[in-house]
Amino acid sequence: MKKYIIISLIMAMVSITTSAQSVVGKWKTIDDVSGDAKSIVEIYEENGKIYGKVVDILKEERRNALCTECEGADKDKPILGLKIIRGLEKDGDEYNDGKILDPENGKLYKCYIELEEDDKLKVRGYIGFSLLGRTQYWYRVK
Protein backbone atom coordinates (compact mmCIF):
# COMPACT_ATOMS: atom_id res chain seq x y z
CA MET A 1 0.00 0.00 0.00
CA LYS A 2 2.84 2.40 0.88
CA LYS A 3 4.42 1.67 -2.47
CA TYR A 4 1.28 2.83 -4.35
CA ILE A 5 1.01 6.02 -2.29
CA ILE A 6 4.65 6.90 -2.93
CA ILE A 7 4.33 6.22 -6.66
CA SER A 8 1.14 8.29 -6.79
CA LEU A 9 2.82 11.20 -5.00
CA ILE A 10 5.83 11.09 -7.32
CA MET A 11 3.59 11.04 -10.41
CA ALA A 12 1.54 13.95 -9.06
CA MET A 13 4.69 15.99 -8.39
CA VAL A 14 6.05 15.29 -11.88
CA SER A 15 2.70 16.24 -13.40
CA ILE A 16 2.49 19.49 -11.43
CA THR A 17 6.09 20.43 -12.25
CA THR A 18 5.66 19.67 -15.94
CA SER A 19 2.36 21.56 -16.33
CA ALA A 20 3.54 24.54 -14.27
CA GLN A 21 6.52 25.00 -16.56
CA SER A 22 4.57 24.98 -19.81
CA VAL A 23 3.79 27.98 -21.99
CA VAL A 24 0.80 26.08 -23.41
CA GLY A 25 -2.53 27.53 -22.29
CA LYS A 26 -4.56 30.71 -22.46
CA TRP A 27 -2.89 34.07 -21.85
CA LYS A 28 -4.31 37.56 -21.36
CA THR A 29 -2.53 40.19 -23.46
CA ILE A 30 -2.02 43.70 -22.10
CA ASP A 31 -1.89 46.95 -24.11
CA ASP A 32 1.57 48.56 -23.84
CA VAL A 33 0.24 52.11 -23.68
CA SER A 34 -3.00 51.95 -21.67
CA GLY A 35 -2.24 48.88 -19.55
CA ASP A 36 -5.71 47.52 -20.39
CA ALA A 37 -6.31 43.85 -21.11
CA LYS A 38 -6.84 43.41 -24.87
CA SER A 39 -7.33 39.78 -25.76
CA ILE A 40 -6.91 36.15 -24.84
CA VAL A 41 -4.37 34.17 -26.86
CA GLU A 42 -4.32 30.40 -26.71
CA ILE A 43 -0.81 29.01 -27.04
CA TYR A 44 -0.62 25.42 -28.24
CA GLU A 45 1.86 22.89 -29.55
CA GLU A 46 1.55 21.42 -33.04
CA ASN A 47 4.13 19.13 -34.62
CA GLY A 48 6.70 20.03 -31.98
CA LYS A 49 6.38 23.80 -32.48
CA ILE A 50 4.51 26.48 -30.53
CA TYR A 51 1.70 28.56 -32.03
CA GLY A 52 -0.77 31.05 -30.62
CA LYS A 53 -4.15 32.28 -31.84
CA VAL A 54 -6.52 34.97 -30.63
CA VAL A 55 -9.49 33.21 -29.00
CA ASP A 56 -11.18 36.24 -27.40
CA ILE A 57 -11.13 40.00 -27.85
CA LEU A 58 -12.00 41.71 -24.58
CA LYS A 59 -13.18 45.08 -25.93
CA GLU A 60 -16.64 44.69 -27.41
CA GLU A 61 -16.04 47.33 -30.11
CA ARG A 62 -13.00 45.39 -31.42
CA ARG A 63 -14.59 41.91 -31.58
CA ASN A 64 -15.30 42.14 -35.31
CA ALA A 65 -12.04 43.89 -36.22
CA LEU A 66 -10.20 42.75 -39.32
CA CYS A 67 -6.48 42.62 -39.94
CA THR A 68 -6.64 45.27 -42.67
CA GLU A 69 -2.90 46.01 -42.49
CA CYS A 70 -1.89 42.35 -42.83
CA GLU A 71 -0.43 41.01 -46.04
CA GLY A 72 -0.93 37.77 -47.91
CA ALA A 73 -3.35 35.15 -46.61
CA ASP A 74 -4.05 37.16 -43.41
CA LYS A 75 -5.21 40.28 -45.30
CA ASP A 76 -8.69 41.32 -44.09
CA LYS A 77 -9.12 38.21 -41.93
CA PRO A 78 -10.88 38.62 -38.58
CA ILE A 79 -8.42 39.16 -35.75
CA LEU A 80 -10.52 36.80 -33.64
CA GLY A 81 -9.16 33.36 -34.56
CA LEU A 82 -6.01 34.74 -36.19
CA LYS A 83 -2.77 32.81 -35.63
CA ILE A 84 -0.37 35.42 -34.27
CA ILE A 85 2.47 33.25 -32.88
CA ARG A 86 4.02 30.99 -35.49
CA GLY A 87 6.52 28.18 -35.31
CA LEU A 88 8.47 28.79 -32.10
CA GLU A 89 10.88 26.05 -31.06
CA LYS A 90 12.01 25.19 -27.54
CA ASP A 91 15.57 26.28 -26.79
CA GLY A 92 16.39 25.77 -23.12
CA ASP A 93 13.99 27.88 -21.07
CA GLU A 94 12.75 29.95 -24.00
CA TYR A 95 10.98 29.39 -27.29
CA ASN A 96 12.39 31.16 -30.35
CA ASP A 97 13.07 30.97 -34.09
CA GLY A 98 9.48 31.85 -34.91
CA LYS A 99 7.38 34.90 -35.71
CA ILE A 100 4.73 37.01 -34.06
CA LEU A 101 2.13 39.04 -35.94
CA ASP A 102 1.01 42.44 -34.67
CA PRO A 103 -2.57 42.71 -35.97
CA GLU A 104 -2.56 46.46 -35.30
CA ASN A 105 0.03 47.16 -38.00
CA GLY A 106 0.00 43.85 -39.89
CA LYS A 107 3.74 43.30 -39.45
CA LEU A 108 5.50 40.03 -38.67
CA TYR A 109 8.39 40.17 -36.24
CA LYS A 110 10.93 37.65 -35.02
CA CYS A 111 9.84 36.45 -31.62
CA TYR A 112 10.81 34.65 -28.48
CA ILE A 113 8.76 33.83 -25.41
CA GLU A 114 9.85 32.77 -21.96
CA LEU A 115 8.09 32.06 -18.69
CA GLU A 116 9.08 34.70 -16.12
CA GLU A 117 6.89 32.99 -13.52
CA ASP A 118 4.34 30.17 -13.80
CA ASP A 119 1.62 32.68 -14.67
CA LYS A 120 3.66 35.44 -16.35
CA LEU A 121 4.93 35.11 -19.92
CA LYS A 122 7.55 37.39 -21.45
CA VAL A 123 6.81 37.96 -25.15
CA ARG A 124 9.43 39.78 -27.21
CA GLY A 125 8.97 40.79 -30.83
CA TYR A 126 11.93 42.30 -32.67
CA ILE A 127 13.50 43.20 -35.99
CA GLY A 128 16.96 41.86 -36.78
CA PHE A 129 18.27 41.09 -33.31
CA SER A 130 16.44 41.19 -29.99
CA LEU A 131 17.79 44.60 -28.86
CA LEU A 132 15.56 46.27 -31.48
CA GLY A 133 12.13 45.30 -30.30
CA ARG A 134 9.33 45.45 -27.80
CA THR A 135 8.52 43.28 -24.80
CA GLN A 136 5.07 42.55 -23.44
CA TYR A 137 4.04 40.51 -20.44
CA TRP A 138 1.04 38.24 -20.75
CA TYR A 139 -0.74 36.66 -17.81
CA ARG A 140 -2.12 33.12 -17.63
CA VAL A 141 -5.90 32.83 -17.64
CA LYS A 142 -7.01 30.51 -14.86
N, C-alpha and C positions, 0 to 999 in steps of 0.2 A: 504494500500500500504506500509506504514512504517513497518507494522508487517512482511510482506514478505521479505523486505530488511534486517531487523534485523535477521530474521531466516536464510536467505541466508548467511549473514556474519558470523553468529555463526557456521553454517555447514561448511563453507569454512575454518574457523579458526581451527575447530576440525579436518578436513581432512588434513590440512597442518601440524598441530602438530603431528597427528598420523603417517603420511607418513614420516615426517622428523626424527622421532625417530626409524624407522624400520631398521633392518639390512638386510632386503630382498632387493635384487637388484644385480647389477653387480659391481664387485670390481676389481681394478687393483692390482696385487700382485707385490711386489718389492723384488729383490734379496738382501739378507742380506749383502753380501760381496761387490758386484759391485755397488749396488744402482740402477741398471737398472730394468725397468719394465719387468716382465717375462710373465705374463698371465692375463687373465680375468676369474674370478670365479663368477658364478652366484649363489647367495645364495637364497634359496627358502624354503617355509614352506610346509610340507607334514604331514598330520595326527598329527598336533600340535607340530611337531618337526622341527628343522632347519637342512638343508642339503646344501651342496655346490658342484658344479661340474665345471670342467674346460671347458669353452666355447670358449676360444681362446688362442692360444700360440703366443706371440708377436715376437719371434725370428724365422724367416723362417726356419733355419736349425733344429729347435726342433719340428716343427709342426707334424712330423710323428713319434716322439719318443714314445717308448713303456715303460711300467713300468716293466722293466726286473727284478728289485730287489723285486717287490711285491710278496706276497705269496697268496695262495688260488685262489679265483675266479678272482682277479685282476692281477695275473701273466701274463705278456706279453700283457696286454691290452693297447690300445693307451691311452696316457695321456690326449689327447683331448677327452673330454666327460667323463672322469673319475670322480666319486664321491669322493671328498677328505674330505669333512666335513660331519660327520654322526651323526645324532640323538641328536643334542643339544636341551636342554630344557631351557625355560625362567626361570630365577631366579632373580627377581628384575631387575636391569639394565643390567645384563649379561646373557649370554646363556652358559650353561655348561653341564656336565654329558654326553658328547659325545666324539667323536674321530676325529682326523685329520690325514690324510695320507700324508706323505712326499714322492712324487713320485720319488725323487732323490735317496732315500735310501730304499724305500719300507716299511718303518716302520710306524706303527700306534701309535699315541700318544694320551693321554688324552688332552682335549682341552677346552678352554673357549674363547668366543669372547665378546667384549663390544664396544659400540660406544664411542669414545673419543670426537668426534664432529660429526655433521650430515654427513660429508663426509669423516671421518677418522675412520677406524675400527681397534681396537686392537685385534690381534689374537695371542693367547698363546698356544703353544703345550708343553707338559711336561710329565715326567715320575714320577710316584709316587705322589708327591705333587708339587704344582705350582712353588716352588722355584728352582726346577731342570728342567729348560726348556729354551725355546727360544721365544721371542716375535717379531712379525712382525707387521707392520702397512700397511694396505691396504687402497686404496683410491677409493671412489665411482666414477664410470664411469657415466658421464652425458649424 
